[in-house]
C-alpha cells in the first residue's frame, strides 16, 4: 500500500525542522512575517517575505522549498532541494535538516518516475543517530525498489514501533510474502493488527493539559488519528480477506467482507472483492444485492457496468430465464442511459469548473486517474497565481510610489539644504582660521588689545592718548618739565600692564574655548554634510530601485501572460485526455452492450423454446 503525504504535510514537516535553525540566520523582520503568514495559511505571502529577506542561507532555502511544496509547485521545490543537496558537501546543514531535504527530493523524483535519482539521494539519508525519519526512508526505499524487496525473517515491529510508516512497510512485505507463503503472510498480518492500538478518546481539557496535540508517539507505539487508524484497520481487514481468497478459504473471507463497514474509504474495493467470493460460492441472492449496490454506489465505473450485465448472468446461472431476460433488458437500457450521460457530461472543461461545478463523470475521471488529477492541481495552482497577480501588481505600484516620494524628498533636501550647509561651514572655517591667527599674534605681542577686557581696553586708549599729548607739549615747549607727568604715566602704564598679565590667561583660555567651539561646530557640519552625501548615494540607489521596480512590473505582466498561456495548454491537454477517456468508456460500454445483447438473445431463445414446449404440451393434451 502506497502512503503519500500531501504537499501541505510536506511543507509543514520542512517548516517545523527549519523553524528553529533558520531563526538565527534570517532577518527577524522577514522571518517573523513569513512565519505569521504561514500560520494564517497564506503561503504566497510567506514565500514573498522569505524572498525579500536581506540574507539567505541553506536553512532558509529549505523553508522556501517547503512553501513551494505547499503551493503545489514541486518543480521549484525540487530545484531548491537539489541545489541544497548537491551543494552540501561540507555538511553545513544539520543532518536532521538534510535528511528532510533528501527525503522530500527523493519523493519528488519518485513521483516523476526517476527511480534511479530517487535511489541515489535516499542512500545519503543517515538515520544512525537520529531515527526520526527511519520509517520514511524505508517506505520510500520500498516504493523505489518495488517489487524487488528483501523481506526479513520476522516483522520489524520493535525497530519501527515509533514510526508512523510501520504498518505500511510491513503490509508491503506481507503482499510479497503472500505470493509464496500465504500462511506465513496471514500470521504476519494477524501480528500487525495486534500492533495497532486504537487511539484513546480524550476530552478537550485532557488534550490541552497533556500536550497530545504535539505528541505523536507514546510508550506503546505511534498514536494515529482516529480517521487514519480506521483507514489502516479497514485496509488490513481487506488485505486479510485477499489472503484468505488466495488460500481458497472463501468462508473466512466472507465473514470479513460481510461485516465490512459501509462508510469506509475502501468500501468500493471491498464490494468488488465480496462479489468475487459470492460468485465462487454461488450465493445468488446476496450476490445480486451486492451487484445492485455496486451499480448504485459506483456510477460510470467499469465495475458498475460489469455488474449490470452480471445480474442477468447470475440469474441465468440460477436457471431463472425470465428474470434473466428482464435483467438483460434492464442492462440494455442502463447502458444506453450511461452513454447518453457520458455524452452530456464529457464536455470541455473551463478553469472555474475545476474548482466547482464538475459533472459526476468528470469528477470520477479526475479522482481516479493520477495524471488527470495532477493536471487539475497544476491548473488550479496556476489559477491561484493568476488571481494573486493584481495584488502583486498593486504592491509593486505602491512600492514604486513610496520610492518616488522618498526620491523626491531626498532631491529637495539635497538641493535646498546642502548649499546652505556648505556655505555655513565655509564661513565657520574662515572665522576659526582668523581667530587662530589673531590668537597666535596676540600671544607673541607684549600687550595685545585682543586679550584686554573692555575697561582695560578703554584705560589703555586713555593712557596712549595722554602720552601723545605729553609728547606734543614737549615738542612745542622744550623748556617744559615733564618728568612728573612722565613718571605718573609710567606708573599708570605699569599698573595697567600688571592687570593685563593678571587677566591674560583667563582671556586666552576663553578665546581658546571659542576656537574649540568653532572647531566642534565645523565637525558637526562635516557630519551633516557626510550624511547628506550618503543620502545622495541613497538617492542613486533609490533610482536603481525605481528602475528595478519598473522592470519587475514589466516582467510581472509577461509572467501573467506566460502563466495564462501555460494554463491554457494544460487545460487543453486535460480536455484532450478526458476526451480520450470518453472514447474508452464509450468503447467499453459498446462492448458490454454487445455482450449483453448476445446474452439477451440467447436467453430469449430459451424462453421462447420453453414457451413453445409448454404450448405443445397443452395442445397434445
C-alpha positions as CSV (number, residue, x, y, z in Angstrom):
1,X,0.0,0.0,0.0
2,X,1.4,3.3,-1.1
3,X,1.2,6.1,1.5
4,X,1.5,9.6,0.1
5,X,2.0,12.7,2.2
6,X,0.1,15.7,1.0
7,X,2.0,18.9,-0.1
8,X,0.8,20.7,3.0
9,X,2.1,18.0,5.2
10,X,5.5,18.0,3.4
11,X,5.6,21.8,3.8
12,X,4.8,21.5,7.5
13,X,7.5,19.0,8.0
14,X,10.1,21.1,6.3
15,X,8.9,24.2,8.2
16,X,8.9,22.6,11.6
17,X,12.5,21.4,11.1
18,X,13.7,24.6,9.6
19,X,11.9,26.8,12.1
20,X,14.5,26.7,14.9
21,X,17.5,26.6,12.6
22,X,16.6,29.5,10.3
23,X,15.6,31.9,13.0
24,X,19.2,32.8,13.9
25,X,20.3,33.3,10.3
26,X,17.4,35.0,8.8
27,X,16.4,38.6,9.3
28,X,14.0,38.7,12.2
29,X,11.5,41.0,10.4
30,X,11.2,38.9,7.3
31,X,11.3,35.6,9.1
32,X,8.5,36.6,11.5
33,X,6.4,37.9,8.6
34,X,6.9,34.5,6.9
35,X,6.1,32.5,10.0
36,X,3.0,34.6,10.7
37,X,1.8,34.3,7.1
38,X,2.3,30.5,7.2
39,X,0.3,30.4,10.4
40,X,-2.5,32.3,8.7
41,X,-2.4,29.7,5.9
42,X,-1.1,32.3,3.4
43,X,1.9,30.5,1.9
44,X,2.2,33.0,-1.0
45,X,2.9,35.9,1.4
46,X,5.2,33.7,3.5
47,X,7.2,32.9,0.4
48,X,7.3,36.5,-0.7
49,X,8.6,37.6,2.8
50,X,11.4,35.0,2.5
51,X,12.4,36.1,-1.0
52,X,12.6,39.8,0.2
53,X,14.8,38.8,3.1
54,X,18.2,40.6,3.1
55,X,20.1,37.3,3.7
56,X,19.6,33.7,2.9
57,X,21.2,30.5,4.0
58,X,20.6,26.9,3.3
59,X,18.1,26.5,6.1
60,X,16.1,29.5,4.7
61,X,16.1,27.8,1.3
62,X,14.8,24.6,2.9
63,X,12.0,26.6,4.4
64,X,11.4,28.1,0.9
65,X,11.2,24.6,-0.6
66,X,8.6,23.6,1.9
67,X,6.4,26.6,0.9
68,X,6.8,25.6,-2.8
69,X,5.5,22.2,-2.0
70,X,2.5,23.6,-0.2
71,X,1.9,25.9,-3.2
72,X,1.8,22.8,-5.5
73,X,5.0,23.9,-7.2
74,X,7.1,20.7,-7.0
75,X,9.4,21.8,-9.8
76,X,10.5,24.9,-7.9
77,X,10.8,22.9,-4.7
78,X,12.9,20.3,-6.5
79,X,15.2,23.0,-7.9
80,X,15.8,24.4,-4.4
81,X,16.2,21.0,-2.8
82,X,18.6,19.7,-5.5
83,X,20.8,22.8,-5.0
84,X,20.7,22.2,-1.3
85,X,21.6,18.6,-1.5
86,X,24.3,18.9,-4.2
87,X,25.9,21.9,-2.6
88,X,26.1,20.4,0.9
89,X,29.4,18.7,0.6
90,X,30.8,20.4,3.7
91,X,27.8,19.3,5.8
92,X,26.8,22.8,6.7
93,X,23.3,21.6,7.2
94,X,22.4,19.7,10.3
95,X,21.9,16.0,9.5
96,X,18.2,16.1,10.6
97,X,17.5,19.0,8.3
98,X,19.5,17.4,5.5
99,X,17.5,14.2,5.9
100,X,14.3,16.1,5.4
101,X,15.6,17.7,2.2
102,X,16.9,14.3,0.9
103,X,13.6,12.5,1.6
104,X,11.4,15.1,0.1
105,X,13.6,15.4,-3.0
106,X,13.6,11.6,-3.4
107,X,9.8,11.6,-3.1
108,X,9.5,14.1,-5.8
109,X,11.9,12.2,-8.1
110,X,9.8,9.0,-7.4
111,X,6.6,10.8,-8.4
112,X,8.3,11.9,-11.6
113,X,9.2,8.3,-12.3
114,X,13.0,8.8,-11.9
115,X,13.7,5.9,-9.6
116,X,17.5,6.0,-10.2
117,X,17.8,9.6,-8.9
118,X,15.5,8.9,-6.0
119,X,17.5,5.8,-5.0
120,X,20.7,7.9,-5.2
121,X,19.5,10.5,-2.8
122,X,17.9,8.0,-0.5
123,X,21.2,6.4,0.0
124,X,22.5,9.6,1.5
125,X,19.9,9.7,4.3
126,X,21.6,8.8,7.6
127,X,19.4,7.6,10.5
128,X,22.1,6.0,12.7
129,X,22.0,8.7,15.4
130,X,18.5,10.2,14.8
131,X,15.8,7.7,13.7
132,X,13.1,10.3,13.3
133,X,12.9,9.7,9.6
134,X,13.7,6.0,9.6
135,X,10.2,5.0,8.6
136,X,10.0,7.5,5.7
137,X,13.3,6.3,4.4
138,X,12.3,2.6,4.5
139,X,8.9,3.2,2.9
140,X,10.4,5.3,0.1
141,X,13.0,2.6,-0.4
142,X,10.3,0.0,-0.8
143,X,8.5,2.2,-3.4
144,X,11.7,2.7,-5.3
145,X,12.7,-0.9,-5.3
146,X,9.2,-2.4,-5.7
147,X,8.7,-5.4,-6.2
148,X,12.3,-6.4,-5.6
149,X,12.2,-6.1,-1.9
150,X,14.1,-8.0,0.8
151,X,11.7,-9.5,3.3
152,X,13.1,-10.1,6.8
153,X,12.6,-13.3,8.7
154,X,10.3,-11.6,11.3
155,X,8.4,-8.4,11.2
156,X,10.4,-5.4,12.5
157,X,7.9,-4.2,15.0
158,X,10.3,-3.2,17.6
159,X,12.6,-1.2,15.3
160,X,9.7,0.6,13.7
161,X,7.4,0.9,16.7
162,X,7.6,4.7,16.9
163,X,7.4,5.2,13.1
164,X,4.1,6.2,11.5
165,X,5.0,4.3,8.4
166,X,5.4,0.9,10.2
167,X,2.0,-0.7,9.1
168,X,2.6,0.4,5.5
169,X,6.1,-1.0,5.5
170,X,5.1,-4.4,7.0
171,X,1.9,-4.6,4.8
172,X,4.1,-4.2,1.7
173,X,6.3,-7.1,2.9
174,X,3.1,-9.1,3.6
175,X,2.0,-8.6,0.0
176,X,5.3,-10.0,-1.3
177,X,5.2,-12.8,1.2
178,X,1.7,-13.8,0.2
179,X,2.8,-14.9,-3.3
180,X,4.8,-17.8,-2.0
181,X,3.9,-18.3,1.7
182,X,0.3,-17.3,2.3
183,X,0.1,-19.0,5.7
184,X,3.1,-17.0,7.0
185,X,1.7,-13.8,5.4
186,X,-1.6,-14.4,7.4
187,X,0.4,-14.8,10.6
188,X,2.3,-11.6,10.0
189,X,-0.9,-9.8,9.3
190,X,-2.5,-11.0,12.5
191,X,0.5,-9.8,14.4
192,X,0.4,-6.4,12.6
193,X,-3.3,-6.0,13.5
194,X,-2.4,-6.5,17.2
195,X,0.3,-3.9,17.0
196,X,-2.3,-1.2,16.0
197,X,-3.7,0.2,19.2
198,X,-6.9,2.3,18.9
199,X,-6.4,5.9,19.8
200,X,-7.8,6.8,23.2
201,X,-10.6,9.3,23.1
202,X,-9.8,12.3,25.4
203,X,-11.8,15.4,26.3
204,X,-10.7,18.9,25.3
205,X,-9.1,19.6,28.7
206,X,-7.2,16.4,28.7
207,X,-5.8,17.1,25.3
208,X,-5.0,20.7,26.3
209,X,-3.1,19.9,29.5
210,X,-1.5,16.6,28.4
211,X,0.0,18.2,25.2
212,X,-1.3,15.4,23.0
213,X,-1.6,17.7,20.0
214,X,2.2,17.8,19.8
215,X,3.0,14.2,21.0
216,X,2.7,11.8,18.1
217,X,4.3,8.9,19.9
218,X,3.6,7.0,23.1
219,X,5.5,4.3,25.0
220,X,3.4,1.6,23.2
221,X,4.0,3.0,19.7
222,X,2.8,5.6,17.3
223,X,-0.5,7.4,18.0
224,X,-2.6,7.7,14.9
225,X,-5.5,10.0,14.4
226,X,-9.0,8.3,14.5
227,X,-9.6,8.6,10.8
228,X,-6.2,7.3,9.8
229,X,-6.4,4.4,12.3
230,X,-9.8,3.4,10.9
231,X,-8.5,3.5,7.4
232,X,-5.5,1.4,8.4
233,X,-7.7,-1.1,10.2
234,X,-10.0,-1.4,7.1
235,X,-7.1,-1.9,4.8
236,X,-5.6,-4.6,6.9
237,X,-9.0,-6.3,7.0
238,X,-9.3,-6.1,3.2
239,X,-5.8,-7.5,2.9
240,X,-6.7,-10.3,5.2
241,X,-9.7,-11.2,3.1
242,X,-7.5,-11.2,0.0
243,X,-5.1,-13.6,1.7
244,X,-8.0,-15.9,2.6
245,X,-9.2,-15.8,-1.0
246,X,-5.7,-16.6,-2.2
247,X,-5.7,-19.6,0.2
248,X,-9.2,-20.6,-1.2
249,X,-10.7,-20.0,2.3
250,X,-13.8,-18.3,1.0
251,X,-15.8,-18.7,4.2
252,X,-13.2,-16.8,6.2
253,X,-13.1,-14.0,3.6
254,X,-16.9,-14.0,3.5
255,X,-17.0,-13.5,7.3
256,X,-14.7,-10.4,7.0
257,X,-16.3,-8.8,3.9
258,X,-19.9,-9.3,5.0
259,X,-19.3,-7.2,8.1
260,X,-17.0,-4.6,6.3
261,X,-18.1,-1.0,7.3
262,X,-20.1,0.6,4.6
263,X,-18.7,4.1,5.3
264,X,-15.1,3.0,4.9
265,X,-12.9,4.7,2.3
266,X,-12.2,1.1,1.0
267,X,-15.9,0.1,0.7
268,X,-15.7,0.1,-3.1
269,X,-12.8,-2.3,-3.2
270,X,-14.5,-4.4,-0.6
271,X,-17.7,-4.7,-2.6
272,X,-15.7,-5.9,-5.7
273,X,-13.9,-8.5,-3.6
274,X,-17.1,-9.5,-2.0
275,X,-18.9,-10.0,-5.3
276,X,-16.0,-12.2,-6.4
277,X,-16.3,-14.7,-3.5
278,X,-20.1,-14.7,-3.7
279,X,-19.7,-15.7,-7.3
280,X,-17.4,-18.5,-6.3
281,X,-19.8,-19.6,-3.6
282,X,-22.9,-19.2,-5.8
283,X,-24.7,-17.2,-3.2
284,X,-27.1,-15.8,-5.8
285,X,-29.4,-13.7,-3.7
286,X,-26.7,-12.0,-1.7
287,X,-24.6,-11.6,-4.9
288,X,-27.5,-9.9,-6.7
289,X,-27.8,-7.4,-3.8
290,X,-24.1,-6.7,-3.9
291,X,-24.2,-6.1,-7.7
292,X,-27.1,-3.7,-7.3
293,X,-25.2,-1.9,-4.6
294,X,-22.2,-1.6,-6.9
295,X,-24.4,-0.1,-9.6
296,X,-25.8,2.4,-7.2
297,X,-22.6,3.4,-5.4
298,X,-20.2,3.4,-8.3
299,X,-21.7,5.2,-11.3
300,X,-19.8,5.5,-14.5
301,X,-17.3,2.8,-13.4
302,X,-16.5,-0.4,-15.2
303,X,-17.3,-2.3,-12.0
304,X,-20.9,-1.0,-12.2
305,X,-21.2,-1.7,-15.9
306,X,-20.0,-5.3,-15.5
307,X,-22.4,-5.6,-12.5
308,X,-25.3,-4.6,-14.8
309,X,-24.8,-7.5,-17.1
310,X,-23.6,-9.6,-14.2
311,X,-27.1,-9.6,-12.7
312,X,-28.6,-11.2,-15.7
313,X,-25.7,-13.7,-15.9
314,X,-26.2,-14.8,-12.3
315,X,-30.0,-15.2,-12.8
316,X,-29.2,-17.2,-16.0
317,X,-26.9,-19.4,-14.0
318,X,-29.7,-19.9,-11.5
319,X,-31.9,-21.1,-14.4
320,X,-34.3,-18.2,-13.8
321,X,-34.6,-17.5,-17.6
322,X,-37.4,-15.0,-17.5
323,X,-35.8,-13.0,-14.7
324,X,-32.5,-13.1,-16.5
325,X,-34.2,-11.8,-19.7
326,X,-35.7,-8.9,-17.7
327,X,-32.3,-8.2,-16.2
328,X,-30.6,-8.1,-19.6
329,X,-33.2,-5.8,-20.9
330,X,-32.7,-3.5,-18.0
331,X,-29.0,-3.6,-18.6
332,X,-29.6,-2.6,-22.2
333,X,-31.5,0.4,-21.1
334,X,-28.9,1.1,-18.4
335,X,-26.1,1.1,-21.0
336,X,-28.0,3.5,-23.3
337,X,-28.6,5.8,-20.3
338,X,-24.9,5.7,-19.4
339,X,-23.9,6.5,-22.9
340,X,-26.2,9.5,-23.0
341,X,-25.0,10.8,-19.7
342,X,-21.3,10.5,-20.7
343,X,-22.1,12.3,-24.0
344,X,-23.8,15.1,-21.9
345,X,-21.1,15.3,-19.2
346,X,-17.9,14.8,-21.2
347,X,-17.8,18.4,-22.4
348,X,-14.7,20.5,-22.5
349,X,-13.8,22.0,-19.1
350,X,-13.1,25.6,-18.1
351,X,-10.9,26.7,-15.3
352,X,-13.7,27.8,-13.0
353,X,-15.3,24.4,-13.3
354,X,-12.2,22.7,-11.9
355,X,-12.9,24.3,-8.5
356,X,-16.6,23.7,-8.5
357,X,-19.3,22.6,-11.0
358,X,-17.7,19.3,-12.2
359,X,-20.1,16.8,-13.6
360,X,-20.2,13.4,-12.0
361,X,-18.4,11.6,-14.8
362,X,-15.7,14.3,-15.0
363,X,-15.2,14.2,-11.2
364,X,-14.8,10.4,-11.3
365,X,-12.1,10.7,-14.0
366,X,-10.1,13.3,-12.2
367,X,-10.3,11.5,-8.9
368,X,-9.3,8.0,-10.2
369,X,-6.5,9.0,-12.7
370,X,-3.3,10.3,-11.2
371,X,-2.2,12.1,-14.3
372,X,-5.5,13.9,-14.7
373,X,-5.6,14.8,-11.0
374,X,-2.1,16.3,-11.3
375,X,-3.1,18.3,-14.3
376,X,-6.1,19.6,-12.4
377,X,-3.9,20.6,-9.4
378,X,-1.3,22.3,-11.7
379,X,-4.1,24.3,-13.4
380,X,-5.6,25.3,-10.1
381,X,-2.1,26.3,-8.8
382,X,-1.6,28.5,-11.9
383,X,-5.1,29.9,-11.3
384,X,-4.1,30.9,-7.8
385,X,-1.0,32.7,-9.1
386,X,-3.1,34.5,-11.7
387,X,-5.7,35.5,-9.1
388,X,-2.9,36.9,-6.9
389,X,-1.4,38.8,-9.8
390,X,-3.4,42.0,-9.3
391,X,-2.3,42.1,-5.7
392,X,1.3,41.7,-6.7
393,X,0.9,44.5,-9.3
394,X,-0.7,46.7,-6.7
395,X,2.2,46.1,-4.2
396,X,4.7,46.9,-6.9
397,X,2.8,50.1,-7.7
398,X,2.7,51.1,-4.1
399,X,6.4,50.4,-3.7
400,X,7.1,52.5,-6.8
401,X,5.1,55.4,-5.3
402,X,6.9,55.2,-2.0
403,X,10.3,55.1,-3.7
404,X,9.4,58.0,-5.9
405,X,8.2,60.0,-2.9
406,X,11.4,59.2,-1.0
407,X,13.5,60.1,-4.0
408,X,11.7,63.5,-4.5
409,X,12.2,64.2,-0.7
410,X,15.9,63.5,-0.9
411,X,16.3,65.5,-4.1
412,X,14.5,68.5,-2.4
413,X,16.6,68.1,0.7
414,X,19.9,68.0,-1.2
415,X,19.0,70.9,-3.4
416,X,17.9,73.2,-0.5
417,X,20.0,72.2,2.5
418,X,23.3,71.1,1.0
419,X,24.4,74.6,-0.4
420,X,23.4,76.3,2.9
421,X,25.3,73.8,5.0
422,X,28.4,74.1,2.8
423,X,28.2,78.0,2.9
424,X,27.8,77.9,6.7
425,X,30.7,75.5,7.1
426,X,33.0,77.6,4.9
427,X,32.1,80.7,7.0
428,X,32.8,79.0,10.3
429,X,36.1,77.6,8.9
430,X,37.2,81.1,7.8
431,X,36.2,82.6,11.2
432,X,38.1,79.9,13.1
433,X,41.2,80.4,11.0
434,X,41.1,84.2,11.5
435,X,40.7,83.7,15.2
436,X,43.6,81.3,15.4
437,X,45.8,83.7,13.6
438,X,44.8,86.6,15.8
439,X,45.3,84.5,18.9
440,X,48.8,83.5,17.7
441,X,49.7,87.1,17.0
442,X,48.3,88.3,20.4
443,X,50.4,85.7,22.3
444,X,53.6,87.0,20.8
445,X,52.8,90.7,21.3
446,X,53.8,92.5,24.5
447,X,50.4,93.8,25.2
448,X,47.6,92.8,22.7
449,X,44.3,94.6,22.6
450,X,42.7,91.2,21.7
451,X,43.5,89.9,25.2
452,X,42.2,93.0,27.1
453,X,38.9,93.3,28.8
454,X,36.7,96.2,27.8
455,X,37.5,98.5,30.8
456,X,41.3,97.9,30.5
457,X,41.0,98.5,26.8
458,X,39.5,102.0,27.4
459,X,42.1,102.7,30.1
460,X,44.9,101.8,27.6
461,X,43.4,104.0,25.0
462,X,43.3,106.9,27.5
463,X,46.9,106.4,28.6
464,X,48.0,106.2,25.0
465,X,46.1,109.5,24.2
466,X,47.7,111.2,27.3
467,X,51.2,110.0,26.2
468,X,50.6,111.5,22.7
469,X,49.5,114.8,24.2
470,X,52.5,114.9,26.5
471,X,54.9,114.2,23.7
472,X,53.2,117.0,21.7
473,X,53.6,119.5,24.5
474,X,57.3,118.6,24.9
475,X,57.8,119.1,21.2
476,X,56.2,122.6,21.4
477,X,57.9,123.7,24.6
478,X,61.3,122.3,25.1
479,X,61.7,124.0,28.4
480,X,58.6,122.2,29.8
481,X,59.4,120.0,32.8
482,X,57.5,116.7,32.0
483,X,59.3,114.4,34.4
484,X,56.5,114.3,36.9
485,X,53.9,113.7,34.2
486,X,56.0,111.1,32.5
487,X,56.6,109.3,35.9
488,X,52.8,109.4,36.5
489,X,52.0,108.0,33.1
490,X,54.7,105.3,33.5
491,X,53.2,104.3,36.9
492,X,49.7,104.1,35.4
493,X,51.0,102.1,32.5
494,X,52.8,99.7,34.8
495,X,49.6,99.2,36.8
496,X,47.7,98.6,33.5
497,X,50.4,96.0,32.3
498,X,50.1,94.3,35.7
499,X,46.4,94.0,35.3
500,X,46.9,92.8,31.7
501,X,49.2,90.0,32.6
502,X,47.0,89.0,35.5
503,X,43.9,88.6,33.3
504,X,45.7,87.4,30.2
505,X,45.4,83.6,30.9
506,X,41.7,83.9,31.5
507,X,41.1,85.8,28.3
508,X,43.4,83.4,26.5
509,X,41.5,80.4,27.8
510,X,38.2,81.9,26.8
511,X,39.5,82.6,23.3
512,X,40.9,79.0,23.1
513,X,37.5,77.7,24.1
514,X,35.8,79.8,21.4
515,X,38.2,78.4,18.8
516,X,37.4,74.8,20.1
517,X,33.7,75.6,19.9
518,X,34.1,76.7,16.3
519,X,36.1,73.5,15.5
520,X,33.3,71.4,17.1
521,X,30.6,73.2,15.1
522,X,32.7,72.6,12.0
523,X,32.9,68.9,12.8
524,X,29.2,68.8,13.2
525,X,28.8,70.5,9.9
526,X,31.1,67.9,8.4
527,X,28.9,65.1,9.8
528,X,25.8,66.6,8.4
529,X,27.5,67.1,5.0
530,X,28.6,63.5,5.1
531,X,25.1,62.3,5.9
532,X,23.7,64.4,3.0
533,X,26.4,63.0,0.8
534,X,25.3,59.5,1.9
535,X,21.7,60.4,1.1
536,X,22.9,61.5,-2.3
537,X,24.2,57.9,-2.7
538,X,20.9,56.6,-1.4
539,X,19.1,58.8,-3.9
540,X,21.0,57.0,-6.6
541,X,20.2,53.7,-5.0
542,X,16.5,54.7,-4.9
543,X,16.8,55.4,-8.6
544,X,18.1,51.9,-9.2
545,X,15.3,50.5,-7.1
546,X,12.8,52.5,-9.1
547,X,14.2,51.2,-12.3
548,X,14.2,47.6,-10.8
549,X,10.5,48.0,-9.8
550,X,9.6,49.2,-13.3
551,X,11.4,46.1,-14.7
552,X,9.6,43.9,-12.2
553,X,6.2,45.4,-13.3
554,X,7.0,44.6,-16.9
555,X,8.2,41.1,-16.0
556,X,5.1,40.6,-13.9
557,X,2.9,41.3,-16.9
558,X,5.0,39.0,-19.1
559,X,4.8,36.4,-16.3
560,X,1.0,36.7,-16.2
561,X,0.8,36.1,-19.9
562,X,3.1,33.1,-19.6
563,X,1.1,31.7,-16.7
564,X,-2.1,32.2,-18.7
565,X,-0.6,30.5,-21.8
566,X,0.7,27.6,-19.7
567,X,-2.7,27.2,-18.0
568,X,-4.5,27.1,-21.3
569,X,-2.0,24.5,-22.6
570,X,-2.6,22.3,-19.5
571,X,-6.3,22.8,-19.8
572,X,-6.3,21.8,-23.5
573,X,-4.2,18.7,-22.5
574,X,-6.7,17.8,-19.8
575,X,-9.6,18.1,-22.1
576,X,-7.8,16.0,-24.6
577,X,-7.2,13.3,-22.1
578,X,-10.8,13.5,-20.9
579,X,-12.0,13.0,-24.5
580,X,-9.7,10.0,-24.8
581,X,-11.3,8.6,-21.6
582,X,-14.7,9.3,-23.1
583,X,-13.9,7.3,-26.2
584,X,-12.5,4.5,-24.0
585,X,-15.7,4.4,-21.8
586,X,-18.0,4.5,-24.8
587,X,-16.0,1.7,-26.4
588,X,-16.2,-0.3,-23.2
589,X,-20.0,0.3,-23.0
590,X,-20.4,-0.7,-26.6
591,X,-18.5,-4.0,-26.0
592,X,-20.6,-4.7,-22.8
593,X,-23.7,-3.8,-24.7
594,X,-22.9,-6.2,-27.5
595,X,-22.1,-8.9,-25.0
596,X,-25.4,-8.1,-23.2
597,X,-27.3,-8.3,-26.4
598,X,-25.8,-11.7,-27.2
599,X,-26.8,-13.0,-23.8
600,X,-30.2,-11.4,-24.1
601,X,-30.7,-13.2,-27.5
602,X,-29.6,-16.5,-26.0
603,X,-31.9,-16.3,-23.0
604,X,-34.8,-15.1,-25.2
605,X,-34.3,-18.1,-27.4
606,X,-34.5,-20.3,-24.4
607,X,-37.6,-18.6,-23.1
608,X,-39.3,-19.0,-26.5
609,X,-38.3,-22.6,-26.6
610,X,-39.8,-23.1,-23.1
611,X,-43.0,-21.3,-24.2
612,X,-43.2,-23.5,-27.3
613,X,-42.7,-26.6,-25.3
614,X,-45.4,-25.6,-22.9
615,X,-47.8,-24.7,-25.7
616,X,-47.0,-28.0,-27.4
617,X,-47.8,-29.9,-24.3
618,X,-51.1,-28.1,-23.8
619,X,-52.1,-28.8,-27.5
620,X,-51.3,-32.5,-27.1
621,X,-53.4,-32.8,-24.1
